[in-house]
């Protein structure tokens, strides 16, 4: 889905959750560490993906908006 850049991890942290914005596989180590603690709570994993990859249905929707 093509949306503006939103930092969902920052929103999660503002609401008291543990959170990261993952841009590489190495970033997932922080999630792995959090899971290993067995803490209760919420972890927000904001996975940044390429805006160049657009689902076919989204391309059709964007084209219809003209």
C-alpha positions in Angstrom: 0.0 0.0 0.0 1.3 3.4 -0.9 0.9 5.8 2.0 2.9 8.8 3.3 5.7 8.0 5.7 4.3 7.5 9.2 6.5 6.6 12.2 4.2 4.1 13.8 7.0 3.1 16.2 7.1 6.7 17.5 3.4 6.6 18.0 3.7 3.3 19.9 6.4 4.7 22.2 4.3 7.8 22.9 1.6 5.5 24.1 3.9 3.5 26.3 4.8 0.6 24.1 8.3 -0.7 23.3 8.8 0.0 19.6 11.2 0.0 16.7 11.1 1.0 13.1 12.8 -1.9 11.2 14.6 -1.0 8.0 17.0 -4.0 7.9 16.9 -7.6 9.2 19.5 -6.6 11.8 16.9 -4.3 13.4 14.8 -7.3 14.2 17.4 -8.2 16.9 15.7 -5.6 19.2 12.4 -7.5 18.9 14.1 -10.8 19.5 15.7 -9.3 22.7 12.3 -8.0 23.9 10.7 -11.4 23.3 13.4 -13.1 25.3 12.6 -11.0 28.4 9.0 -12.5 28.4 7.8 -9.1 29.5 4.1 -8.3 29.3 3.1 -5.4 27.3 2.9 -4.2 23.7 5.7 -4.1 21.1 5.1 -2.1 17.9 7.1 -3.3 15.0 7.0 -0.7 12.2 8.4 -2.4 9.1 9.5 0.0 6.4 9.1 -1.4 3.0 9.7 -0.1 -0.5 7.3 2.5 -1.9 8.2 1.2 -5.3 6.4 -2.0 -4.9 2.6 -1.4 -5.4 0.0 -4.1 -5.3 -2.0 -4.4 -8.5 -5.3 -3.4 -6.9 -3.6 -0.2 -5.5 -2.3 0.7 -9.0 -5.8 0.3 -10.4 -7.2 2.4 -7.5 -4.6 5.2 -8.0 -5.2 5.2 -11.8 -8.9 5.5 -11.3 -8.4 8.6 -9.1 -6.6 10.1 -12.1 
